[in-house]
């Protein structure tokens, strides 16, 4: 995905299967032929596949920014150094499957173990819930992280997020467009900024106490994209995902089943 620009794809030769997943987790697919055009909206997960085994395909990608900020989902999630246990919890699977994906997507260092529980609970005050917020630019989300709870990998297309930490201890991180992982441990009253459009997560590493935070956005519709749901829960073909993540169909099918 490209955090800072939409992408206009101009197919010059061959046939391409293309698709993107919107913020409602709906998959849009299209078959493109020579001289066809297609727009990938800014910040949304998307892909292109040449399904022909005997001929190449050629296309031009045109961007509205000199630095579109390309984020590779396989590399950002599995190749940036995010802890295996955090990923296993986020993808509802075991460490072995995650380790195989990490191995194939390079550069992983294992860290402390976390116990497996449920995801974070979020109460939002945004335009969708309160239409009167339109134009006021004051959306807030209260986030309660259960013991060992997690807010899995996601991104916000229209706004950075200021996290105001209120209670407990929280491990947070994001991955930039150079695939560098930034990690921080937050305590009560700490603040943290997640840049617009970048993949990020939060984990309560304490198995015996909850954590509480407020998420403040600049836009009344921040455009949240769940990486797990967009990639494994939207209906993208298993063969396409297997090729993208350098693994076999069985592992992809298990992840898709766990993230329906």
Order of alpha helices (4+ residues) and beta strands (2+ residues): beta-beta-beta-beta-beta-beta-alpha-alpha-alpha-beta-beta-beta-beta-beta-beta-beta-beta-beta-beta-alpha-alpha-alpha
